[in-house]
Amino acid sequence: MRPKNNGRPITGIKFGRLRKGWNQKKCAKTLGIHQPTYSQMERGEILPGPQQRKRISEILNIPEDKLSEPVPYDIFDVVAEPALSEK
């Protein structure tokens, strides 16, 4: 499954959310932030602070230094997690 992203690279934070099978609302609620704020972080429009980065990293199981990094599309062909098929 390759996510649609309007031609922009998928960031580590979005990859982590998709791998868990979560929508933005669920991810934002889990992180204790508003969904529009989370969406801006996912698009790279705003950067999370150090404490937020640590929490996001722990929850999404993505290294802190990779949260804003682009993820190659071909990773979606090799990464399979049960959450992708769960609703």
Secondary structure, DSSP 8 states (H G I E B T S, - for coil): -----TTS-EEHHHHHHHHHT--HHHHHHHHTS-HHHHHHHHHTSS---HHHHHHHHHHHT--GGGSSSEE-TTHHHH---GGGG--
